[in-house]
Structure formats: structure tokens, C-alpha cells
Amino acid sequence: MSQETHRFGTNCIHAGQSPDPTTGAIMTPVYMTSTFVQKSPGVFKDGYDYARSKNPTRQALEDNLAALEGGTVGLAFSSGLAAMDCVLHQLRAGDHVVLSDDVYGGSFRQMDKVFRHMNMSYTRVDMTKLAEIEKAMTPKTRAVWLETPSNPMLKVIDIPGVRKLVDSAKVSDLGTTDKSIGPLGSPLEKPLLVVDNTFASPYLQNPLAHGADVVLHSCTKYIGGHSDMVAGALITKDEALGERLKYVQNAVGAVPGAMDCFLMLRSTKTLHLRMQRHCENAMKIAQWLEQHSKIEKVIYPGLASHPQHALAKKQMRNGFGGMISCVVKGGLEPSRKVLEKTKLFSLAESLGGVESLIEHPAIMTHASVPAPARAILGIADGLIRLSVGCEDVEDLTSDLDHALA
Ligand SMILES: *Cc1c(COP(=O)(O)O)cnc(C)c1O
């Protein structure tokens, strides 16, 4: 099915999928198989030899995700962090990464603990200031890693602006080429611009169109959308990079099972519908919270009060997402009470499901960030983060109103 000719919602439902050739089943079957029978040794159908390398359910999902992000290569992983691992394996010992200062905690841990151990280094900067990124880049920088909107401060980063910096980067000391180790044998010739698009989802933003080399998703969040699975994805339109990433996907092997791929395919069919409701609800709740006497500050990219509101309007489409952060007046204790008292908003980490969640970054998701660093990021003790779901918005505001009373 040609994807270019269709719009986003149509692609959500159809891209990558066609009736099953065996029976005409309209839904892509769950191919629960580890291997495929060969006609003659080394002669197999459509590249299907072993399910780590290729599985038809996963292939349909990967093609679907590639279409939604405007890429040509989609790759599915067993988690968002497995997808990150695949990107970082494109780098070499001694390479340097520029990371946004409030990058997802698990992404930071992987960089800081797993890859630092492999003699890679990183610098964290406030990416709302392009000059800081430029200052942090060295001739050894091989990746610039950002999330927009970020977590939990919902900072919006100018992707085309970062692209320009990456293009003008002075890259030294490329290292040797060793064809004997396949696609990974050639050094990266310029830094990869990696955009973690988890918070926006492809419905709101397509980073490849703004200059990203590769887009990462924790599909655990909006793409899965139902809080019932853990998965990740990478999408690129750079064929050579796609080949490298695919090589590692297969060689390291952190692939999702067929059932999870089926669940994700079912989920992306409603991505545009869910996101529309997430955005509408979040906008109403953000405006309502801004008027609330117990709330000190609301952070939502759709509000005129957001420091990068103009950039968000330019870079995002259809809305501003389902994530809101706000500061409850009085600090830790009053905010703790709110989290204990909500009923519809469940107290839990994670985000992006149809049901609303509430969490306390300083105590929960960002507890591992030392207090002084939290203060610099703006993660106040009274800060709470809402993942606004798809319920009726009046029920959500009355739940919050009751909890804030
Ligand atoms: C959850 C999350 C991840 C990690 O994904 P997992 O699926 O939990 O491995 C990465 N980035 C962001 C922005 C996330 O929210």
C-alpha cells in the first residue's frame, strides 16, 4: 500500500498491513513461530529465515511505525532502552555524547553507567539554549541526544536549530574502517541527531522532517497506549544508518515477541484518536489548573505562559500532548496529599495510557537525581506530573479539585 498518498490517521490504520495472503484475514496474524521452512538450503521466502531476524507481525509493525514517522526504516525493540542501546552501539569507545539535562532517567543511567564503562563520555546541557549545545560539542562528539517535550519540565527543543549545529560540527579522528565487521566497521562521519519522540508521539511531531537522523520511541507509552506492554522503536530515513541499526537489532537481539507486535499494531490503529483526546483533555486541564488557587505554576507547552510556546506551535501539530507538570503551593506535604487523594488519576510511574496517571517526580521518577541538580532543573518538591488520559474531562477536573481541596 502506498503510504505517501495517505494522511496520518489513514496510515495509523493501514500502513504496513495488507490482508494475510493465506486466508485473507484482515488483521495481521500473530506469527508465533521461531523459524521458517526453507525450500532448499538457504532458499527462504521474503527473507524469513529465523524470527529474531524477521517476523511477519513485527515487519508489519515496523513498516507501520516507519510510515507514521515519515521514515523508510522502522525497527522494533523489546523496550525503549533496548532501542537506545542499539543507537549507542553505533558509537565507539572514546566517543562523546551531548545529552539534554533532563533526559529520561533510564536513558541517563545507560549512558552514565553502561556506556561510560565502555569509555564513552557525555555532557548534559540545557538544550533550550542552542549556544550551550555548541559549547558542549567536541570533535569526538558522535551523538546529540534530546527529548522534546522533555520530562518532567516539558522543555521544547528546536530540532532544526540543533540540526544546524550538528551539520557544522568539526569532526576529528574518524578512526579506522574495518570491513570485516560489517556495517559497524565504518566510523560515523558526523554526530547522529537522535530525538526521543516518546512524549509527543508521531501524531504531534515528526522529528525526521525537522532534521533528526533517528527517532526513538518508548512504545510502552503513547504508541502502546494501554499500559499493557513494554517496547521500543527506532525510525530513520537514512538507508545506510538503517542498515547499521538493523544489523545491531539482529546481532544483539533485543526484539519484541509477535504478540507484543500485534498489540502495538492494534494500538497504532487508534493513535490519532487517542492523541486527539489526550491533547484536548490536557489543554482544558492545564487552563483549569492555571486558574486554581492551590496551584503555583502550570507547565504545558500549549499555554501562552510556557517559555517555548511559540516554538511548540511551530514544531508540533494537532496539539501539545497529554503531559502536564504543575507546582502545588506549599511544597512537599501538600503535593503528597494530592497524590494520595486522587481516585481517577492513579498514582504510578509511566505515562501515555488511556487512563490518567499522577506522579511526584522528586520522590518517584527523578528521586535518583540529587536534590541540587533537581533544583537546577526546576523539579521543585511541590512539582507533580500528570499523564492526562482519555476519560471525560469533567470527571478528571473534579477528581483533581477534590484532591486539591
Ligand atoms: C519510558 C521512557 C523511555 C524508556 O523506555 P522503556 O520502554 O521503559 O525502556 C525512554 N524515553 C522516554 C522519554 C520515556 O518516557
The ligand as an SDF file (V2000), in Angstrom:
LIG
                    3D

 15 15  0  0  0  0  0  0  0  0999 V2000
    9.8630    5.3820   29.2930 C   0  0  0  0  0  0  0  0  0  0  0  0
   10.8010    6.1890   28.5040 C   0  0  0  0  0  0  0  0  0  0  0  0
   11.9650    5.6320   27.9510 C   0  0  0  0  0  0  0  0  0  0  0  0
   12.3860    4.1990   28.2060 C   0  0  0  0  0  0  0  0  0  0  0  0
   11.5310    3.3060   27.6070 O   0  0  0  0  0  0  0  0  0  0  0  0
   11.2290    1.8200   28.1630 P   0  0  0  0  0  0  0  0  0  0  0  0
   10.2070    1.3260   27.2290 O   0  0  0  0  0  0  0  0  0  0  0  0
   10.7580    1.9740   29.5860 O   0  0  0  0  0  0  0  0  0  0  0  0
   12.5170    1.0790   28.1000 O   0  0  0  0  0  0  0  0  0  0  0  0
   12.7770    6.4450   27.1680 C   0  0  0  0  0  0  0  0  0  0  0  0
   12.4580    7.7400   26.9510 N   0  0  0  0  0  0  0  0  0  0  0  0
   11.3590    8.3140   27.4790 C   0  0  0  0  0  0  0  0  0  0  0  0
   11.0730    9.7490   27.1920 C   0  0  0  0  0  0  0  0  0  0  0  0
   10.4950    7.5620   28.2740 C   0  0  0  0  0  0  0  0  0  0  0  0
    9.4150    8.1410   28.8030 O   0  0  0  0  0  0  0  0  0  0  0  0
  1  2  1  0
  2  3  1  0
  2 14  2  0
  3  4  1  0
  3 10  2  0
  4  5  1  0
  5  6  1  0
  6  7  2  0
  6  8  1  0
  6  9  1  0
 10 11  1  0
 11 12  2  0
 12 13  1  0
 12 14  1  0
 14 15  1  0
M  END
$$$$
